[in-house]
C-alpha cells in the first residue's frame, strides 16, 4: 500500500483541532482517518517549534532553511501588524487592559509576540493571571455583557453609538468611548454594507475546451475531478477556499485556504488531492477559466502528473454545477450568518466541515444518502 502523505496545511489544521478546539487526539484521529500516533507526533512537533513544524520531506537545504527563517520572520511581522491593528488604542490604556488583550488572544498568536507588540513582559502577564481581577475589570466585564447583548439583539447591525443609546435607555451610566473600547475588545463590528467580490485581474495563458460537458457522474474513483474556489468574509478580510471534488463519490479530495487569490491557492489544493489519491491515471480535471487555473504553474503541475484539462465556458456557472453545489452547501450549512473575527477561525470551521462532517458523515442525495467516504467503502466491497 502506498504511504499516505498530507500537506503542511492539513497537518496544521489537524493540530489546531486538538490544541485550540478541545478535541481529543483519539477522537480527532478517528474523524480524520489517521493513526493516533501519527497525530500525536504532529502535535509534539508543532509544540516543539510551531514555525518550523512540517517543513516537508527530508532535510531542508541551506537555501530552504534561509527561506523558512525569512518566512517565520515575515509571519511574525504580519502578526505584529495584526495585533497592533486589533489592539488599536490599547497602548494608551493601563496594564490591566493590555494583559486582558493578551489573555483573550493567546490562542491566536504566541504570547511572546503579543507581549512584545504591546510593550509588556511575559513574566508580568503570567503574574497578572494569578492575581484577581480589578474593580475596573469586573465593571468592564458586566458592562461588556450588556454591550454584547445589545449588539446581538440588533442582529449584529448596531455600531457603538446605537449600542450606547441602548445602555442609556436601560439606565446604565457609561461613556460612548468606553462602549467603543469594549466593542473593540470583544471584536464586535457591525455587519458591513454589501461588499463587492474581489476581481480576478490575472491574464489567461491558455483556455481548454469543455471536455466534461456537464457529465457529472463517474464510473470509478479518480476518473473526473472538478475544482473551484470561493470567498469567505472575515473581520481580517477575505479568506479564499479552493477545493477539488471527485465526481465518483463527491468527496473533497483536496483543499487549500489562503488570504490571497493566487495560482498557489489552487495548486496546493490539487497537490493535496494527488497526494491523497495517488498519481492519477487517465484523470480529467475540470475548472472555470480563472487566471489561477490557466496559469503556467498550475498547467505544468497537471502536465507533470498526466492530468487532462477541461474548462467551463466563459461566464457559464452550470458547466461546473457540482462544484457550485458543494460551495452552496458549505455556506448554507456552516458559514451562513456567522461572523468570523479572524481568518484562522474561518479556516478551522471550513476544515471541520470538510474533514469531520462533509466527507465522513454528510448524507448525499446523489449517493443514495450515503456519505462520500461510506460510498467509497461500499464500492470497494462491491
PyMOL commands that set and color helices and strands:
alter all, ss='L'
color gray80, all
select helices_A, chain A and resi 8-19+25-31+36-48+62-86+90-92+95-105+111-118+122-130+135-153+160-169+176-186+263-277+291-294+296-304+317-335+343-358+365-367+372-381
alter helices_A, ss='H'
color red, helices_A
select strands_A, chain A and resi 224-234+237-246+251-258+283-287+307-311
alter strands_A, ss='S'
color yellow, strands_A
deselect
rebuild
show_as cartoon
